[in-house]
Amino acid sequence: MTFLTVGLLPPERGRVTYGTRMDFAPTPENEQIREAAYKFGQNEIVPGLRDRDREAKSDRTMLEQMGAAGFLGVSVPESYSGLGADYVSLGIVCEELERADTSARVALSVHNGLHSMTLMQWGTEEQKGRWLPDLATGKRIGAFGLTEPNAGSDAANLKTTAKKDGDSYVLNGQKAWISLSDYADQFLVITKLAEGDPAKPRFAAFIVDRTTPGFSSRPIHGKLGVRAGNTGEIFFDNMRVEADRMLGGEGDGFKVAMSALDHGRYTVAAGAVGIITACLDACTKYANERTVGGEPIGRKQLVQQMIASMVQGREIGRLLYYKVGWMKNTGQRHTRECSMAKWVNCAAAFDAANKAVEVHGAYGFCDEFPVERYFRNSRGAIIYEGTHEIHTVMQAEYEMGYRSDKPLKHTLPTWPFDA
């Protein structure tokens, strides 16, 4: 993806020329991955989805299928058994999976975005070699633990502690609203270090295993949306974790968490475009078939206005996440841009789903049509990975000069990998 190039003519010419190369077109490989992800979503996720959503039923089968298809390692280098595709491809897969159902995109966001990509960024060679191959192929499922019952947007207020004891750490506490809580084999967990100044706490990040004594999980029931996905709480009761499972060093935990959120927010932003596309799929079909006064409602200008608004959201949203994917490919810090994409795209997705219910009228108010599910699912994305309000404040503070980003000492591998 190449951006506008600007070059100065010789001074005596006295004017500026602009390069003609400005290419936002996906590569053939991007398009192949889009087609594969779309077919997977329609063939493997959509069948039986209404019943699974009604019954709030989920299992590991979808994750195993995603692993077999290569999606769980789409942006992991081939040297670690991944597909080796670029980060734009990861966004495209998220878009197409959420076009089928949010539960599938959430699984990919958590496993690949929050867990595997953070391991790629912060892990030692030994750690990456130990865990990434099994994560990339789906032999093991990864999840992420930051949020706690009293620490959501206030992430620095974590209560989960890690106390050093010889060559290991003892973890105590709990995490809430954890996707894949009952299915993940390992969790990237952010803790507060028990030692040190309580007024200036330090944090640490660990890869912990479900089979470790002292670990337990419990599902959360009664969710408004993403009902076909697994969400729950995880608990640590004097759980002993070896020191070689720490990502980064003591005191790096909060930086690890913020890096993970950059990856997670990117996948959420891309997935939001998938909800908008799904709304357009449903609305264009319904508006061409439903007649009022002898003509399709799609001929009505107010219906066209709603559909045009969805198109606007899809096109803007796709460009925003393509830009972030390009920045990831080229190794640029992208926290501000990722926040923008997540903030704008999730609001656009909720707006599109709200309009989709309106287009369908009374039928949009029941699950005979999928738009009521899009409405419920899209509401969650305005909360997780940073609320709408958090991103509003972030964007204002960047613009006002109150917030800025420094280069990270740990960066993602640039693409192409293994070059």
FIRO-775425 format. One line per field, with one value per residue (C-alpha): residue in one letter; residue number from 0; chain; x negated, y negated, z negated. Coordinates in pm, 1 decimal, decimal comma, always signed. Each point is the difference from the previous one (the first is absolute). Example, Ala and Ser with C-alpha at 12.3 -4.5 7.8 and 13.67 -1.06 7.14 Angstrom:
! residues 2
residuo A/S
num 0/1
cadena A/A
px -1230,0/-137,0
py +450,0/-344,0
pz -780,0/+66,0
END
This chain:
! residues 419
residuo M/T/F/L/T/V/G/L/L/P/P/E/R/G/R/V/T/Y/G/T/R/M/D/F/A/P/T/P/E/N/E/Q/I/R/E/A/A/Y/K/F/G/Q/N/E/I/V/P/G/L/R/D/R/D/R/E/A/K/S/D/R/T/M/L/E/Q/M/G/A/A/G/F/L/G/V/S/V/P/E/S/Y/S/G/L/G/A/D/Y/V/S/L/G/I/V/C/E/E/L/E/R/A/D/T/S/A/R/V/A/L/S/V/H/N/G/L/H/S/M/T/L/M/Q/W/G/T/E/E/Q/K/G/R/W/L/P/D/L/A/T/G/K/R/I/G/A/F/G/L/T/E/P/N/A/G/S/D/A/A/N/L/K/T/T/A/K/K/D/G/D/S/Y/V/L/N/G/Q/K/A/W/I/S/L/S/D/Y/A/D/Q/F/L/V/I/T/K/L/A/E/G/D/P/A/K/P/R/F/A/A/F/I/V/D/R/T/T/P/G/F/S/S/R/P/I/H/G/K/L/G/V/R/A/G/N/T/G/E/I/F/F/D/N/M/R/V/E/A/D/R/M/L/G/G/E/G/D/G/F/K/V/A/M/S/A/L/D/H/G/R/Y/T/V/A/A/G/A/V/G/I/I/T/A/C/L/D/A/C/T/K/Y/A/N/E/R/T/V/G/G/E/P/I/G/R/K/Q/L/V/Q/Q/M/I/A/S/M/V/Q/G/R/E/I/G/R/L/L/Y/Y/K/V/G/W/M/K/N/T/G/Q/R/H/T/R/E/C/S/M/A/K/W/V/N/C/A/A/A/F/D/A/A/N/K/A/V/E/V/H/G/A/Y/G/F/C/D/E/F/P/V/E/R/Y/F/R/N/S/R/G/A/I/I/Y/E/G/T/H/E/I/H/T/V/M/Q/A/E/Y/E/M/G/Y/R/S/D/K/P/L/K/H/T/L/P/T/W/P/F/D/A
num 0/1/2/3/4/5/6/7/8/9/10/11/12/13/14/15/16/17/18/19/20/21/22/23/24/25/26/27/28/29/30/31/32/33/34/35/36/37/38/39/40/41/42/43/44/45/46/47/48/49/50/51/52/53/54/55/56/57/58/59/60/61/62/63/64/65/66/67/68/69/70/71/72/73/74/75/76/77/78/79/80/81/82/83/84/85/86/87/88/89/90/91/92/93/94/95/96/97/98/99/100/101/102/103/104/105/106/107/108/109/110/111/112/113/114/115/116/117/118/119/120/121/122/123/124/125/126/127/128/129/130/131/132/133/134/135/136/137/138/139/140/141/142/143/144/145/146/147/148/149/150/151/152/153/154/155/156/157/158/159/160/161/162/163/164/165/166/167/168/169/170/171/172/173/174/175/176/177/178/179/180/181/182/183/184/185/186/187/188/189/190/191/192/193/194/195/196/197/198/199/200/201/202/203/204/205/206/207/208/209/210/211/212/213/214/215/216/217/218/219/220/221/222/223/224/225/226/227/228/229/230/231/232/233/234/235/236/237/238/239/240/241/242/243/244/245/246/247/248/249/250/251/252/253/254/255/256/257/258/259/260/261/262/263/264/265/266/267/268/269/270/271/272/273/274/275/276/277/278/279/280/281/282/283/284/285/286/287/288/289/290/291/292/293/294/295/296/297/298/299/300/301/302/303/304/305/306/307/308/309/310/311/312/313/314/315/316/317/318/319/320/321/322/323/324/325/326/327/328/329/330/331/332/333/334/335/336/337/338/339/340/341/342/343/344/345/346/347/348/349/350/351/352/353/354/355/356/357/358/359/360/361/362/363/364/365/366/367/368/369/370/371/372/373/374/375/376/377/378/379/380/381/382/383/384/385/386/387/388/389/390/391/392/393/394/395/396/397/398/399/400/401/402/403/404/405/406/407/408/409/410/411/412/413/414/415/416/417/418
cadena A/A/A/A/A/A/A/A/A/A/A/A/A/A/A/A/A/A/A/A/A/A/A/A/A/A/A/A/A/A/A/A/A/A/A/A/A/A/A/A/A/A/A/A/A/A/A/A/A/A/A/A/A/A/A/A/A/A/A/A/A/A/A/A/A/A/A/A/A/A/A/A/A/A/A/A/A/A/A/A/A/A/A/A/A/A/A/A/A/A/A/A/A/A/A/A/A/A/A/A/A/A/A/A/A/A/A/A/A/A/A/A/A/A/A/A/A/A/A/A/A/A/A/A/A/A/A/A/A/A/A/A/A/A/A/A/A/A/A/A/A/A/A/A/A/A/A/A/A/A/A/A/A/A/A/A/A/A/A/A/A/A/A/A/A/A/A/A/A/A/A/A/A/A/A/A/A/A/A/A/A/A/A/A/A/A/A/A/A/A/A/A/A/A/A/A/A/A/A/A/A/A/A/A/A/A/A/A/A/A/A/A/A/A/A/A/A/A/A/A/A/A/A/A/A/A/A/A/A/A/A/A/A/A/A/A/A/A/A/A/A/A/A/A/A/A/A/A/A/A/A/A/A/A/A/A/A/A/A/A/A/A/A/A/A/A/A/A/A/A/A/A/A/A/A/A/A/A/A/A/A/A/A/A/A/A/A/A/A/A/A/A/A/A/A/A/A/A/A/A/A/A/A/A/A/A/A/A/A/A/A/A/A/A/A/A/A/A/A/A/A/A/A/A/A/A/A/A/A/A/A/A/A/A/A/A/A/A/A/A/A/A/A/A/A/A/A/A/A/A/A/A/A/A/A/A/A/A/A/A/A/A/A/A/A/A/A/A/A/A/A/A/A/A/A/A/A/A/A/A/A/A/A/A/A/A/A/A/A/A/A/A/A/A/A/A/A/A/A/A/A/A/A/A/A/A/A/A/A/A/A/A/A/A/A/A/A/A/A
px +0,0/-176,7/+89,6/-36,5/-358,1/-96,6/-317,2/-137,5/-106,0/-333,9/+18,1/-16,1/+325,2/+168,1/+291,5/+99,2/+90,0/+197,1/-65,9/+274,7/-34,2/+265,8/+99,0/+253,9/+89,8/-24,5/-258,1/+103,0/-98,1/+229,5/+286,8/-63,8/+7,9/+320,6/+168,7/-114,4/+116,6/+335,8/+62,9/-102,9/+239,2/+294,2/-62,5/-123,8/+138,1/+335,6/+171,6/+178,6/-105,1/+349,4/+52,0/-343,9/+66,5/+344,7/-139,9/-321,8/-184,5/-369,4/-276,7/-356,5/+106,0/-6,4/-346,6/-127,9/+145,3/-160,8/-332,1/+25,8/+77,3/-310,4/+182,0/-135,0/-349,1/+79,7/-250,4/-253,8/-329,4/-42,2/-304,8/+247,0/+245,6/+224,1/+128,0/-240,7/+260,7/-20,9/+190,0/+247,7/+97,1/+69,3/+239,7/+168,6/+54,9/+150,4/+230,5/+128,2/+38,2/+203,5/+207,3/+109,4/+14,2/-177,2/-79,4/-242,2/-178,2/-25,0/-172,3/-254,0/-49,1/-76,5/-209,9/-197,0/+22,6/-20,1/-198,9/-215,9/-94,7/-96,1/-213,7/-159,5/-73,1/-123,0/-108,1/-356,8/-105,3/+36,6/+352,0/+110,4/-141,3/+170,3/+350,5/+55,5/-0,1/+277,5/+194,7/-32,5/+135,8/+273,5/-148,9/+15,8/+241,8/-112,3/+197,1/-63,5/+64,2/-5,6/+351,2/+109,0/+332,1/-118,9/-257,1/+134,7/-84,5/-204,4/-245,9/-270,3/+223,6/-65,7/+26,0/-143,3/-347,6/-316,6/-239,2/-350,5/-91,2/-334,7/-7,4/+374,1/+288,5/+318,3/+313,9/+319,6/+309,8/+257,8/+76,8/+346,3/+156,4/-262,4/+78,2/-78,7/-25,4/+117,6/-181,0/-340,7/-301,3/-212,2/+58,2/-206,8/+72,1/-88,3/-74,7/-118,6/-332,0/+56,2/-332,6/-81,5/+152,8/+383,1/+25,6/-202,3/+97,7/-189,0/+157,8/-104,3/+140,4/-0,1/+100,4/+189,6/+132,0/+352,5/-132,6/-204,4/+126,3/+191,1/+158,3/+377,9/+258,8/+372,3/+225,3/+209,4/+362,8/+272,3/-202,4/+179,8/-211,8/-273,8/+209,5/-159,6/-337,5/-149,9/-59,9/-77,5/-220,2/-335,3/-143,1/-347,1/-30,6/-365,7/-82,8/-374,3/-143,6/-361,9/-203,4/-72,4/+369,4/-28,4/+23,1/-244,1/-137,2/+129,3/+168,2/+77,8/+346,3/+195,5/-193,1/+70,2/+369,8/+13,6/-181,6/+254,8/+282,9/-148,3/+26,6/+341,8/+144,2/-122,5/+186,6/+314,4/-12,4/-30,8/+278,9/+232,4/-21,2/+123,5/+314,4/+66,8/-41,3/+233,6/+258,1/-29,8/+35,3/+321,0/+145,8/-58,7/+162,2/+296,8/+48,6/+12,8/+251,0/+232,4/+259,3/+211,1/+243,9/-95,2/-375,3/-299,5/-74,3/-351,6/+147,1/+96,6/-246,5/-7,1/-92,0/-266,7/-131,8/-49,5/-168,5/-224,7/-105,9/-101,7/-204,1/-173,3/-88,5/-130,5/-226,3/-141,7/-42,8/-184,2/-245,3/-63,8/-91,1/-197,6/-213,2/-64,6/-84,8/-249,3/-155,0/-35,1/-159,5/-260,0/-74,8/+147,3/+149,3/+374,9/+176,4/+170,3/+110,2/+119,2/+209,7/+152,8/+87,7/+156,2/+191,6/+139,6/+69,4/+180,5/+227,1/+70,2/+80,4/+249,1/+159,2/+22,6/+158,9/+250,5/+94,5/+17,8/+264,7/+188,5/-12,6/+145,7/+276,6/+176,2/-194,6/-319,3/+125,0/-11,9/-263,8/+175,0/-248,5/-362,1/+3,2/+117,7/-309,2/-221,8/+157,7/-69,5/-350,1/-107,7/+86,3/-267,0/-282,2/+67,5/-93,9/-281,8/-356,0/+50,1/+340,2/+128,6/-73,9/-359,2/-75,4/+170,6/-231,0/-303,7/+61,9/+55,3/-314,4/-210,8/+128,0/-47,9/-353,9/+78,6/-83,4/-277,1/-153,9/-362,6/-172,5/+32,2/-305,0/+189,4/+165,9/+191,5/-191,3/+36,1/+144,7/-104,9/-110,0/-313,8/-139,5
py +0,0/-315,8/-350,6/-331,1/-92,4/-366,2/-129,5/-350,0/-104,8/-178,9/-336,8/-202,4/+158,0/-137,2/+239,1/+331,0/+313,7/+294,0/+360,4/+188,5/+326,3/+27,7/+364,0/+121,9/+311,1/+333,6/+238,8/+324,0/+182,4/-227,8/+78,4/+374,6/-14,0/-206,5/+257,9/+286,9/-177,3/-89,3/+359,5/+129,6/-237,5/+83,7/+376,6/+71,1/-277,2/-111,2/+344,5/+58,5/-341,3/-119,7/+302,2/-34,2/-367,5/+70,3/+267,8/-190,5/+312,0/+15,1/+258,4/+43,3/+140,5/-338,6/-70,9/+335,6/-70,2/-344,8/+156,9/+261,5/-275,9/-193,5/-305,6/+29,1/-56,3/-227,2/-271,4/+225,2/+57,6/+330,2/+70,3/+41,9/+211,6/-294,7/-103,8/-292,0/-236,3/-373,3/-187,3/-140,2/+361,8/+48,0/-295,4/+141,6/+335,7/-178,7/-196,9/+309,0/+210,0/-271,2/-28,0/+353,4/-46,8/-204,4/+309,3/+121,8/-333,1/-29,3/+338,4/-112,4/-338,5/+158,3/+291,0/-173,3/-371,5/-21,7/+316,6/+118,7/-341,0/-124,5/+310,0/-76,8/-353,0/+60,7/+363,6/+125,5/+237,0/+287,3/-108,2/-49,2/+337,0/+165,7/-134,2/-157,1/+316,0/+165,3/-328,2/-57,9/+344,8/+1,4/+282,9/-243,7/-289,7/-326,3/-267,5/-326,4/-112,5/-370,0/-107,7/+60,2/-53,9/-344,0/-78,4/-52,1/-338,6/-60,1/+272,5/-130,7/+93,4/+374,0/+209,8/+328,0/+37,1/+189,8/+58,4/+121,3/+321,4/+146,3/+75,9/-46,4/-235,0/+69,5/-151,8/-86,5/-178,5/+18,6/-131,7/-73,4/-12,9/+233,6/+132,8/+371,6/+34,3/+362,1/+107,2/-165,5/+212,8/-299,2/-359,8/-316,5/-147,3/-348,6/-21,5/-250,6/+87,7/+51,3/-154,2/-366,7/-336,9/+31,2/-361,4/+83,5/+356,4/+200,5/+257,8/+325,5/+220,3/+380,0/+283,6/+231,9/+347,7/+122,1/+323,5/-180,3/+76,3/-298,0/-97,2/+15,7/-157,5/-69,5/-104,9/-317,1/+54,7/-238,4/-218,5/-246,4/+96,5/+233,7/+279,9/+266,1/-83,1/+101,6/-270,9/+43,9/-60,2/+155,4/+40,4/+41,7/+152,0/+18,2/+104,3/+47,7/-118,6/+46,2/-316,6/+101,3/-53,4/-375,6/-214,1/-286,8/-73,5/-107,4/-334,5/+60,2/+142,4/-315,4/-61,2/+358,3/-54,4/-321,2/+169,8/+281,4/-253,0/-151,7/+342,4/+76,5/-338,0/+49,0/+328,2/-148,9/-296,0/+234,5/+222,7/-299,5/-46,3/+359,1/-82,5/-297,3/+221,7/+259,6/-273,7/-106,7/+360,9/+38,7/-343,4/-5,9/+341,6/-90,2/-345,6/+146,7/+267,4/-186,2/-208,9/-291,1/-178,9/+226,9/-61,2/+128,4/-199,6/-37,2/-266,2/-210,4/-281,5/+35,6/+368,0/-95,4/-256,2/+268,9/+236,3/-277,9/-74,2/+364,0/-13,3/-310,9/+174,6/+308,5/-194,6/-233,8/+285,9/+218,2/-276,2/-67,3/+357,8/+43,6/-293,8/+157,6/+331,6/-179,0/-168,7/+338,5/+142,8/-276,9/-0,9/-339,6/-89,9/-14,4/-36,7/-325,9/+131,1/+327,6/-184,7/-209,7/+304,4/+181,7/-309,8/-95,9/+348,7/+135,0/-305,1/+39,1/+369,5/-67,8/-274,8/+232,5/+275,3/-245,3/-115,4/+361,3/+73,4/-308,6/+112,5/+336,3/-158,9/+242,6/+290,3/-163,2/+38,6/+380,6/+255,8/+113,8/-235,9/-39,3/-377,3/+17,0/+210,1/-255,9/-268,3/+192,5/+104,1/-343,2/-157,0/+199,2/-130,1/-354,7/+123,5/+252,9/-83,9/-351,8/-165,7/-266,0/-257,0/+116,3/-33,2/-339,3/-124,9/+159,7/-170,7/-338,1/+32,5/+94,7/-302,0/-236,4/+119,8/+153,4/+350,6/+131,1/+337,8/+92,6/+271,4/+342,0/+204,5/+307,3/-14,5/+242,9/+177,7/-202,5/+159,9/+189,2/+234,3/+211,7/-224,2
pz +0,0/+118,3/-110,3/+180,8/+76,0/+7,2/+162,8/+54,1/+347,3/+31,9/-184,1/+320,5/+115,3/-312,9/-34,4/-161,3/+192,8/-133,5/+79,8/+181,0/-191,0/-271,5/-27,2/-256,1/+199,1/-184,9/+140,2/+175,7/-320,6/-203,3/+238,0/-18,3/-377,9/+11,0/+221,2/-223,2/-317,0/+155,8/+108,2/-340,6/-172,2/+220,7/+7,2/-352,1/-224,0/+141,1/+16,4/-329,5/-132,9/-92,4/-225,1/-160,1/-64,7/-147,2/-228,8/-81,6/+109,4/+84,8/+7,9/+124,3/+336,6/+173,4/-138,4/+124,5/+344,7/+6,1/-94,1/+273,9/+254,0/-106,2/-131,0/-355,5/+136,2/+293,6/-97,8/-172,5/+187,0/+182,2/-215,8/-287,7/+206,3/+94,4/+342,6/+11,3/+146,1/-69,3/-268,9/+252,7/+67,2/-370,4/+15,2/+308,6/-170,2/-300,5/+229,6/+177,8/-315,1/-169,3/+313,6/-94,3/-378,3/-264,2/-206,8/+268,4/+26,9/-378,4/-10,8/+260,5/-168,6/-333,9/+123,0/+275,7/-79,9/-378,1/-65,5/+291,7/+138,7/-345,1/-42,9/+338,3/-117,8/-354,6/-15,1/-2,0/+277,4/-243,8/-96,8/+358,7/+100,3/-297,1/+59,4/+342,8/+217,9/-200,2/-16,2/+374,7/+85,4/-262,3/-204,9/-289,0/-47,6/-155,9/-186,7/-183,2/-356,8/-86,5/-110,3/-358,3/-180,1/-119,0/+269,2/+349,9/+147,8/-315,7/+96,8/-235,5/-295,6/+33,8/-314,6/+132,3/-148,2/+79,7/-292,1/+72,3/-181,8/+98,9/+372,9/+42,1/-75,2/-192,8/+156,3/-185,0/+132,1/+275,2/+347,0/+141,8/+345,3/+141,7/+348,3/+46,3/-377,5/+8,3/+318,2/-1,2/-90,5/-99,9/-104,4/+24,8/-343,9/-124,7/-373,0/-258,2/-165,3/-371,8/-102,5/+37,5/-75,0/-10,9/+117,5/+311,5/+88,0/+258,7/+224,8/+163,2/+277,9/-8,9/+230,1/-233,9/+70,1/-72,1/-150,8/-267,1/-353,0/-135,6/+333,2/+57,1/+228,9/-5,6/+293,2/+7,0/+106,0/+113,4/+237,2/+226,4/+300,8/+125,7/-143,3/+221,0/-155,6/-332,6/-262,8/-367,4/-300,7/-86,5/-350,4/-145,3/-347,6/-104,6/+355,9/+44,7/+333,6/+108,9/+55,4/+360,9/+78,0/-50,1/+316,2/-20,1/-343,9/-336,9/+52,7/+369,2/-59,7/+71,6/+322,7/+104,0/-69,2/+204,6/+287,7/-13,7/+14,6/+316,9/+163,4/-144,8/+96,5/+354,9/+34,2/-156,8/+240,9/+296,3/-128,6/-35,9/+376,7/+31,6/-201,0/+226,8/+307,2/-151,0/-61,6/+362,8/+117,4/-198,3/+77,3/+375,0/+32,4/-220,2/+151,7/+350,6/-98,3/-237,4/+184,7/-118,2/+230,4/+287,8/-4,3/-196,5/-312,4/+138,0/+230,1/-300,9/-58,4/-378,6/+35,8/+251,7/-247,0/-263,3/+241,8/+131,9/-357,5/-43,6/+320,8/-128,9/-325,2/+179,6/+235,8/-265,9/-245,3/+246,3/+86,9/-370,2/-80,1/+322,4/-111,7/-339,7/+165,6/+224,5/-303,5/-169,2/+314,3/+2,4/-373,0/-86,3/-339,0/+59,4/-335,2/+102,7/+340,0/-147,3/-258,0/+277,7/+209,7/-294,2/-116,2/+341,0/+134,5/-305,1/-15,0/+373,2/-44,9/-278,1/+208,3/+299,6/-207,2/-147,3/+350,2/+119,6/-263,4/+120,0/+363,6/-100,2/-209,2/-231,1/+149,4/-121,2/-354,9/+3,0/+90,9/+317,1/+165,0/-115,0/-47,9/-360,8/-74,4/+172,5/-218,7/-321,1/+100,7/+118,4/-335,0/-178,9/+219,4/-120,4/-348,5/+32,9/+108,9/-134,7/-34,3/+236,0/-268,5/-51,4/+371,5/+14,2/-273,7/+163,7/+333,2/-162,7/-209,2/+300,8/+188,8/-294,3/-59,0/-340,1/+120,7/+223,1/+80,5/-44,4/+203,8/-162,6/-89,1/+122,2/+342,4/+216,9/+275,3/+318,6/+310,5/+209,4/-276,3/+12,7/+273,5
END
